[in-house]
């Protein structure tokens, strides 16, 4: 049986690794991880359809798809603003990733907090709910009025998780953003405002007490091993304690498309790692059973 990875899932509020064929391996805080990438990284396809070419994709590509499948994926994406007629209700949220790192976004109401978990939002609050296009317009208006970006670099998110301020400070920054958003006129005419209710994911992600971040995996390689103990999972990232004592971050989007096998006893951490980036710098950047 071949275990070809499809990346992480946060469905149900719990982190797990998805595999080709639909199986999910739940990730548990403190568990050992030991796997080796083998062969060639292949495009997993898009929207439930296998890649017709089983195309090889670069090891450093976080998208993990060939050009054709990437186009198919974005052609049906709310985030890419290519869907305008979805009748289900949407919610506008205010997300906090670290001091000074906030954003405004939207998600389908039926998905609950899943989108926030997928992005690695440490704290957030809902702002309003209503039709898709009204939510999309509100998102854009608030970005401009509040001076917040449409996205926060993953490098900065990762670094900020290791030096988090107290939960009360996180909630206070979200509340300030909420107050500023409510003061912006016009959007409440098309969306139902929601009361401020801060939510914090530090416990779900297991971020308390993380040691300093030493580096980030840049790619998996044929024969390269990842070994260590899982300290935290946030968004697409796994924060691992390597055998040599370093705390390293692995973006699971780099795992998508690789065939993975259990590492041998005594294998070290042998995939490329780049030094950690400061959260202050916006410019840096055989058949087997369950693997984990």
N, C-alpha and C positions, 0 to 999 in steps of 0.2 A: 504493500500500500504506500502510495506517495502522499506525503504531507506538504501540499503547496499552499503557502500562506496567502490570505486575502486581507491582512491588516487587522486592526483592532475594532471592536464593537463596544458600544456603551448601552445597547438596548437593555431595558430593565434596570438601568442605573448601576450596573456592575460591569467592570472591564473584562473583556475576554478576547482571545485571538480567534479570528474566523479562518476556516480552511476551505479550500476548493471542495465542493460537495455539500457545503452548508453546516458542517460540524463546527462547534465552538468550544474552546478550552478556556474555562474560567481562570482568571488571574487573581491570585491571592497574595495579600501583603505578607512579605517575609519568606515566600517560597523560593527555592533555588531554581534558576534557569540555566540550562546548558544545551545549546544547539549549535549545529554547524550548517552553513549554507552549502549546497552542492549543485553542480551543473551550471546552467544558464538561467538568468532571471527572465521570465516570460510574461508578456502582457496577459493579465487575467480577463480581459474583455470589459464590457460596460453594460449597465442596466440589465444584468442577468443573462447577457449573451456572451458566449465565449469568443475570444479574439479569433477571427477566421484565419489569421496568419500565424497564430501562436508566436507573435513577433518577439524578438529579443529586445529588452529595454535596458538603458544604462543603469548602473548600480546606484548612482547618486540622484536619480530622479525620484522626488517624493511622490509625484503623481503615479508612477509605476505603470503607465499605460502607453501604448503606441499612439501615434498622432491620430489615426482614424478612430480608435476607441475613445480617446480623450475628447474628440469632437462630438461623438455620439453622446457621451456622458454630459457634456455641457449643453447640448441641444435640449435637454430636458431638466435643466437645473434652475430652481428658483434663485439660488445664490448668484447665478450668472445673468439673471434678469431676462431669461428666455421663455419663462412661463407667465402668462398674464391672465389666464382664465380659470385658475384653480378656485373652486367655489368654497372650499373649507375656510374656517376662520384662522387668522394668523395673530401672533402676538409680537409686539415690539419689546425688546429687552435692553437693559443697560448692564454691561458686563465689566468686571474688574479683574485684571490679570496681575497687577502689581502696582506699586506707587506710581501714579501718573500715567498708568496704562489702562485706559478705558475705551469702550467702543459701544456703538448703538447697532443693534442687529434685529433681524426678524426670524421667526420660526413658526411652523405650523403648530397650532394649538394642540393638536392631537399628539404631537411628539413630546409634550411636556418639557422636562429639563434636559432631554437627551442632547440637543444641539449645544447647550452650554457645557455639558460634560465633554462632548467631542472637541470643543474648542479649548478646553482647559481653563474655563472661567473659574477663578477661585471664589468670587462672590458676584452676586447679581441681584437685580430686582426686575420684575415685570413693570412695564410702563403703560401699555394700552393693548386693546384687542379690536379686531374688525376685519374687513375684507382685505385680500392680498394687496391690491393696488393702493389702497389707503395706507396700509402698513408700510409699503415700499416708499410712498411719497413722504410719509412721516420720518422714516429712517433717513432719507436724504436731506430733508429739511433740518433735522436735528444735528446731523453730522456737520452741516455748514454753520448752523447757529451756535453750536457748542464747541466747535473747533476740535472734534474728535475724529480719528482716522477710521477708515472702513475696515481696517485690519491691523493687528499687532504682530510684529515679527515673532516667529516661534523661538528664535534664539533668545530674545529678551524675556519671553514668558518663562522659558526653562530656568534662566538664571534667577529670575525674581522669586521663584518657588523656594529657593534655598535661603532667602533672607526676608521672609514675610513679616510685616508688622502684625500686631495683635488683631484679633477678629473685630474688636470694636472699632479700630481705625479703618479697617477695610470697609465695614458697613457704613461708617461715617462718610467715606469718600463716595460710595455709591449713592448715599442719600443726598449729598450735595449735588451730584450730577442729576439725580431725579428732580430736585427742586428747580434746577436751572432748566431742565426739559419741560416741566410743567409751566414754567414762565414763558416759554416760547408760544406765541399765539397761533391759532388756526387749526392745528392738528386735531384738537379735541372735537372739532365739528364733524369729523369723519371716522374717528376712532373712539371707543369707549375707554376712558382713563381708568387705570387700575391703581389701587392704593399701594403706597410704598411698603414692601414686605421683603426685607433682605434675606437672602439665602447664601449659605457659605458651604463650599465644597472641600475645604481643607481636610475634613475628616474622611470624606468619601475617597479623596485622592491619597490620603495618608501622608500629608506634607509636613506634619509637625516633627521637628527634630531632624530634618534632613541635614546631612553633613555638607560642607562646601562642594559645589559642582566642579569637578576636575576637567571634564571634557565631554564632547558629544561625538557619537559615531557618525561618520560621514557616508559610509556605504558598507554593505555586506559584500563579501567576495567568495568565489568558489573555494571551498575548503576552510574559510575563515570561521572561527568559533566565537560565540558570545557565551560567557559564563559568569555567574554571580548570583546575588540574592536580590529579589525584587523589594525595593524600599518604598516606591510610590509609582502610581500610574495616573497621569493627568493628560487629558486630551489624547493626542496620538502617542504620547511619550511614556516610555518606561524609564524610571530612575533606578539604576542598579548599583550595588556595591560589588565591585570586581574583586577577584581573589587577591590582588595586590593592594587592596585598601582604597583604591580610587572610587569616587562616586561618578558614574558615567550615565549620560542620557542616550537612549536609543529611540529614535523616531520610528514607530512601527510602520509608517508609510514606506520606509525603505525595505521592509520585509515582504511587502506585497509582491507576488510573482515568483518568489524563491521557493525551491523545494528545500525543506529543512529536515535534518536528522539529529537525533540525540548526540551530543558531544561525548567524547571518551573521557573516562576518569583521568583527571590530571591535566586536561586541556586548559590552556590559559585563554585570556581575552586577546584574540589575534586578528580583529578587524580594524581598519583605519579609524583613528580618533583624532579630532581637532581640539585644540585648547578651548576651554569654556569662554563664552563671550559675556561681558558685563551687561546687566540689565539696563545700565544707564546709557549704553551706546546704541542708538537706533540703526547705525549703518552696519554693525557686525552680524556678523552671522555664523535492505531486507524489511519485512513488515515490522512495524513497531506499534506500540500502544500510544497512549497520550504522551505527548512530549513534555508537558508541564503539569 
